[in-house]
């Protein structure tokens, strides 16, 4: 009788574990699908979200964040541009420098991202990182002109990863920077656009991964 009870409890436990694994798999697949939808709108940004996620995850891990914090960074990075779904193609895909009015429209995408994710309770924990990833360390960013450590750590990480991938990517209105040039840009903007400590952490990751070509 006791053995039967234990066996039944184990069976139920294993079923719950399998169900949780299925739920987690479905959750991750949903995030990946949403990221793919965003990137697919512009051939010049295809793969951008995944690359940003890889860079951001490396920073978070090297910084010593907890496994749950690393997960939030990784998933927020995948969805950091989801609000661009609400930006007109004529603006998002424009093969030239944006006008002031068009740039203001693009700057709405963090608001749109938060609006999209808010009804999805399982994704609410990603909102602060996504909403604030265009803040600048010196307070001259958007959406709330936060400064320094007032900007959520996850958002400060995303800001570096997002900008770095953009620097290395070709656009119709600008050529891609070389790896060395991108590293120089990070160094030059450390303390103004970016958290200087996190820039240092990211450059350590790059040097470890890519070697002497990242050294100034």
C-alpha positions as CSV (number, residue, x, y, z in Angstrom):
1,X,0.0,0.0,0.0
2,X,2.8,2.4,1.0
3,X,4.8,1.4,-2.1
4,X,1.7,2.0,-4.3
5,X,1.2,5.4,-2.8
6,X,4.8,6.4,-3.3
7,X,4.7,5.1,-6.8
8,X,1.6,7.1,-7.5
9,X,3.1,10.3,-6.1
10,X,6.3,9.8,-8.2
11,X,4.1,9.3,-11.3
12,X,2.3,12.5,-10.6
13,X,5.5,14.3,-9.9
14,X,7.0,13.1,-13.2
15,X,3.9,14.2,-15.1
16,X,4.1,17.7,-13.6
17,X,7.8,17.9,-14.5
18,X,7.0,16.9,-18.1
19,X,4.2,19.4,-18.2
20,X,6.4,22.2,-16.9
21,X,9.1,21.3,-19.5
22,X,6.5,21.4,-22.2
23,X,5.3,24.8,-20.9
24,X,8.8,26.1,-20.8
25,X,9.5,24.9,-24.4
26,X,6.3,26.5,-25.6
27,X,7.2,29.7,-23.8
28,X,10.7,29.9,-25.4
29,X,9.3,29.0,-28.8
30,X,6.8,31.9,-28.5
31,X,9.5,34.4,-27.7
32,X,11.7,33.1,-30.6
33,X,8.7,33.4,-33.0
34,X,7.9,37.0,-31.8
35,X,11.5,38.0,-32.3
36,X,11.6,36.5,-35.8
37,X,8.4,38.4,-36.8
38,X,10.1,41.7,-35.8
39,X,13.4,41.0,-37.6
40,X,11.6,39.7,-40.8
41,X,10.2,43.1,-41.6
42,X,13.6,44.5,-42.5
43,X,16.1,42.3,-44.4
44,X,18.9,44.6,-43.0
45,X,18.0,43.6,-39.4
46,X,17.5,39.9,-39.9
47,X,19.1,38.0,-37.0
48,X,19.6,41.3,-35.1
49,X,17.5,40.3,-32.1
50,X,19.3,36.9,-31.7
51,X,22.7,38.6,-31.9
52,X,21.7,41.2,-29.4
53,X,20.5,38.4,-27.1
54,X,23.8,36.6,-27.4
55,X,25.8,39.7,-26.6
56,X,23.6,40.7,-23.7
57,X,23.6,37.2,-22.2
58,X,27.4,37.2,-22.3
59,X,27.5,40.5,-20.4
60,X,25.0,39.3,-17.8
61,X,26.8,36.1,-17.2
62,X,30.2,37.7,-16.9
63,X,28.7,40.4,-14.6
64,X,27.6,37.5,-12.3
65,X,23.8,37.9,-12.5
66,X,21.7,35.1,-11.2
67,X,20.4,32.5,-13.6
68,X,16.9,34.1,-13.5
69,X,18.3,37.6,-14.1
70,X,20.3,36.2,-17.1
71,X,17.2,34.6,-18.4
72,X,15.3,37.9,-18.2
73,X,18.2,39.7,-20.1
74,X,18.3,37.0,-22.7
75,X,14.5,37.0,-23.4
76,X,14.2,40.8,-23.1
77,X,16.9,41.2,-25.7
78,X,15.1,38.9,-28.1
79,X,12.0,41.1,-27.8
80,X,13.6,44.5,-27.3
81,X,12.3,45.8,-30.7
82,X,8.9,44.2,-30.7
83,X,7.2,47.6,-30.5
84,X,8.5,48.3,-34.0
85,X,5.7,46.1,-35.3
86,X,3.6,49.3,-34.8
87,X,5.9,51.6,-36.8
88,X,4.9,52.3,-40.4
89,X,7.0,50.5,-43.1
90,X,7.6,53.8,-44.8
91,X,9.5,54.9,-41.7
92,X,11.0,51.6,-40.5
93,X,12.3,50.6,-43.9
94,X,13.2,54.1,-45.2
95,X,16.6,53.8,-47.1
96,X,17.8,57.2,-45.8
97,X,18.3,59.2,-42.7
98,X,15.0,59.8,-40.9
99,X,13.4,63.2,-40.5
100,X,12.8,64.6,-37.0
101,X,9.1,63.7,-37.2
102,X,10.0,60.2,-38.4
103,X,12.5,59.8,-35.6
104,X,9.9,60.7,-33.1
105,X,7.7,58.0,-34.4
106,X,10.5,55.4,-34.1
107,X,11.0,56.6,-30.5
108,X,7.5,55.4,-29.7
109,X,8.5,51.8,-30.0
110,X,9.4,51.3,-26.3
111,X,5.9,52.5,-25.4
112,X,4.4,50.1,-28.0
113,X,6.6,47.2,-26.7
114,X,5.3,47.7,-23.2
115,X,1.7,47.9,-24.5
116,X,2.1,44.7,-26.4
117,X,3.7,42.8,-23.5
118,X,1.6,44.1,-20.6
119,X,-1.4,41.8,-21.2
120,X,1.0,38.8,-21.3
121,X,1.6,38.3,-17.6
122,X,4.4,35.7,-18.2
123,X,6.3,38.4,-20.1
124,X,5.7,41.3,-17.7
125,X,9.1,40.9,-16.0
126,X,10.8,41.7,-19.4
127,X,9.1,45.1,-19.7
128,X,11.6,47.3,-17.6
129,X,14.6,46.2,-19.7
130,X,12.8,46.7,-23.0
131,X,11.1,49.9,-22.0
132,X,14.3,51.6,-20.9
133,X,16.9,50.2,-23.3
134,X,17.2,53.5,-25.2
135,X,18.0,55.5,-22.0
136,X,21.5,57.0,-21.9
137,X,23.8,56.8,-18.9
138,X,24.1,60.6,-19.0
139,X,20.3,61.1,-19.0
140,X,20.0,62.3,-22.6
141,X,18.2,59.2,-23.9
142,X,14.5,58.2,-23.9
143,X,11.8,57.4,-22.7
144,X,12.2,58.9,-19.3
145,X,15.7,60.5,-19.4
146,X,16.9,58.3,-16.5
147,X,20.6,58.6,-15.5
148,X,23.2,56.2,-14.3
149,X,22.1,53.4,-11.9
150,X,18.5,54.7,-12.1
151,X,18.3,52.9,-15.4
152,X,17.5,49.2,-14.8
153,X,20.6,47.1,-15.0
154,X,19.1,44.8,-17.6
155,X,18.3,47.9,-19.8
156,X,21.9,49.1,-19.5
157,X,23.1,45.8,-20.7
158,X,20.7,45.8,-23.6
159,X,21.7,49.3,-24.6
160,X,25.3,48.1,-25.2
161,X,24.4,44.9,-27.0
162,X,21.8,46.6,-29.2
163,X,24.2,49.5,-30.2
164,X,27.1,47.2,-30.8
165,X,25.2,45.0,-33.2
166,X,23.8,48.1,-35.0
167,X,27.4,49.4,-35.4
168,X,28.5,46.2,-37.1
169,X,25.4,46.1,-39.4
170,X,25.1,47.6,-42.8
171,X,22.2,50.0,-43.5
172,X,21.3,51.7,-46.8
173,X,22.2,55.0,-45.2
174,X,25.4,53.9,-43.4
175,X,28.1,51.4,-43.8
176,X,29.0,48.9,-41.1
177,X,31.9,49.6,-38.8
178,X,34.8,47.2,-38.4
179,X,35.0,45.4,-35.1
180,X,37.9,47.6,-34.0
181,X,35.9,50.7,-34.9
182,X,32.9,49.5,-33.0
183,X,35.0,48.8,-30.0
184,X,36.4,52.3,-30.2
185,X,32.8,53.7,-30.3
186,X,31.9,51.8,-27.2
187,X,35.0,53.1,-25.4
188,X,34.3,56.7,-26.6
189,X,30.7,56.6,-25.4
190,X,31.4,54.8,-22.0
191,X,30.1,57.1,-19.3
192,X,27.9,59.2,-21.6
193,X,25.8,56.8,-23.6
194,X,26.7,53.6,-21.9
195,X,27.4,52.3,-18.3
196,X,31.3,52.4,-18.3
197,X,31.6,49.3,-16.0
198,X,29.4,47.3,-18.3
199,X,31.4,48.4,-21.4
200,X,34.5,47.1,-19.6
201,X,32.8,43.8,-18.9
202,X,31.6,43.5,-22.6
203,X,35.1,44.3,-23.9
204,X,36.5,41.6,-21.7
205,X,34.0,39.2,-23.3
206,X,35.0,40.3,-26.8
207,X,38.7,40.0,-26.2
208,X,38.3,36.6,-24.7
209,X,36.2,35.5,-27.6
210,X,37.9,37.3,-30.6
211,X,41.4,38.0,-29.4
212,X,43.8,40.8,-30.2
213,X,41.7,42.4,-33.0
214,X,39.5,44.0,-30.3
215,X,42.4,45.7,-28.6
216,X,42.8,49.5,-29.1
